[in-house]
Amino acid sequence: MAIDFSLSPDLEDIRRRVRTFVEDVIKPAECRIEGDGQALPLQGNDRIKELIAMRKMAYKERLWLPHMPEEWGGMGLTHVQLAMVQAEAARSYYGPWALNCQAPDEGNMLTLLHWGTQEQKQQYLKPLCEGLSTSCFAMTEPEVAGSDPTLIRTSGYRDGEEWVLNGHKWFISNAHRAQFAILIARTEEDPDLPQAANTAFLIDLPMEGWTEVRQIETMHGSTGHSEILIEDLRLQETKMLGGRGQGHLLGQYRLGPARLAHCMRWIAQAETALDMMVERSLERFSHGSLLAEKQGIQWLIADSTMELYQSKLMVLHAAYKIDRNEDFKSEVSMAKHFVANTLNRIVDRSIQVHGALGYSTDTPLAHMYQHARWARLADGADEVHQMRIAQRTINTFTDYGSTARATGGLPI
Ligand SMILES: Cc1cc2nc3c(=O)[nH]c(=O)nc-3n(C[C@H](O)[C@H](O)[C@H](O)COP(=O)(O)OP(=O)(O)OC[C@H]3O[C@@H](n4cnc5c(N)ncnc54)[C@H](O)[C@@H]3O)c2cc1C
């Protein structure tokens, strides 16, 4: 058995190029877009031009679609290799967007690649890959717990050659801008399994019967998580993605790698917060010594370092299992839960070490803190992951008389 954490020269080169691109192109553009204390944020066409220029540069530098195969214009990376690129790109807020590997498009691309017909791939996947369209994924509903997709009420029935959909969705990220949605609706009234009631559909936007009620105001502002009303929305059979009753399966397939991709980006954010924590502690002097010399601060730094190290190992191992077509559900669940909580703790500690400055918007920490909070409840709330992890551990013990296989199936 070979355990090798080193990168090949080719991969090291990709990592270096992504890092240089983020430092030299994206971060300066981000300052211009968001404003930097001296200049005001860009608005309207100027903002759009700056965003598009970043993407064109990424495309030219062949740092485009790291998660997609080469035949779709991607970099053809494995999940382990992707972890490295995502973690570099997400050092900047706009990094994943510039490389066209941001949520929810990234998960939707992989879903279409796996489940789409040739026609659906041409119509929906191709423009997404080319950066000419953007998409959303519509599953969660206000009336029922999003944690349990068997409760979904948005429903579809056949009317001749067409499907007619009715329902209510919310927190649909990117819906405001999207050219199409992947929507999950209940189509089967009496399935053999509760998980086989839902079906996925592709919806061109705008579309009669799809109404955006509002963009929901969240902790990080009103930035594109929409509430949607679906009333007698009519679709041809060709708009079904995957088979009837396969909506749950498709959602699970989508969420595995997509959750891990979130973790890869969260690692970058957590590392940025830890870097800032250490830098500040080396500059700030109080009660006779630098903060870095105080044991209370060292504990914050040490805990953050250990947790970030664990996060990286968990993400790499889950990615390794995906690459080998091994069952990765438990490892992705554990990584998602652990990295989301690590991110929250490290950003919080970094704010603490920065004092009032950390609470201000003069550093990116406040913004990071607002974004970090959703990580613990979206894409599977903490408690739901814990429930599943515990179930698998108990089953493993019952089946094999030991929990060893539940802790990553590692050879120690
Ligand atoms: C910023 C953001 C973006 C989002 N983007 C999208 C999107 O693009 N598309 C989309 O479809 N959805 C999206 N969501 C919704 C997200 O997926 C749901 O919030 C999530 O699935 C949880 O569903 P819920 O909000 O209905 O919470 P509920 O299911 O009502 O759960 C509430 C809480 O109850 C507890 N809980 C639930 N079940 C259990 C259990 N079995 N055991 C113990 N405790 C439990 C947990 O603490 C959980 O946080 C987004 C949410 C946010 C915040």
The ligand as an ORCA input file, in Angstrom:
! r2SCAN-3c Opt
* xyz 0 1
  C     -27.222     30.393      2.406
  C     -28.105     29.226      2.075
  C     -28.155     28.755      0.762
  C     -29.001     27.699      0.423
  N     -29.078     27.295     -0.886
  C     -29.982     26.353     -1.247
  C     -30.190     26.028     -2.618
  O     -29.532     26.559     -3.512
  N     -31.138     25.099     -2.927
  C     -31.903     24.487     -1.975
  O     -32.723     23.657     -2.321
  N     -31.726     24.778     -0.649
  C     -30.803     25.705     -0.270
  N     -30.649     26.040      1.061
  C     -31.463     25.386      2.054
  C     -30.718     24.324      2.849
  O     -30.362     23.245      2.041
  C     -31.634     23.923      4.022
  O     -31.614     25.013      4.903
  C     -31.199     22.669      4.737
  O     -31.419     21.532      3.938
  C     -32.002     22.494      6.046
  O     -33.370     22.533      5.797
  P     -34.309     23.539      6.632
  O     -33.755     24.905      6.538
  O     -35.698     23.310      6.181
  O     -34.137     23.115      8.143
  P     -34.923     21.945      8.902
  O     -34.891     20.700      8.094
  O     -36.217     22.483      9.346
  O     -33.974     21.737     10.143
  C     -33.813     22.733     11.146
  C     -32.891     22.223     12.207
  O     -33.485     21.095     12.833
  C     -32.489     20.189     13.224
  N     -32.769     18.875     12.640
  C     -33.378     18.594     11.463
  N     -33.483     17.261     11.305
  C     -32.928     16.696     12.390
  C     -32.704     15.356     12.819
  N     -33.079     14.320     12.075
  N     -32.115     15.154     14.020
  C     -31.718     16.204     14.790
  N     -31.902     17.493     14.433
  C     -32.491     17.728     13.256
  C     -31.143     20.762     12.741
  O     -30.546     21.468     13.804
  C     -31.553     21.729     11.663
  O     -30.623     22.804     11.498
  C     -29.787     27.080      1.430
  C     -29.714     27.537      2.747
  C     -28.899     28.593      3.069
  C     -28.869     29.077      4.477
*
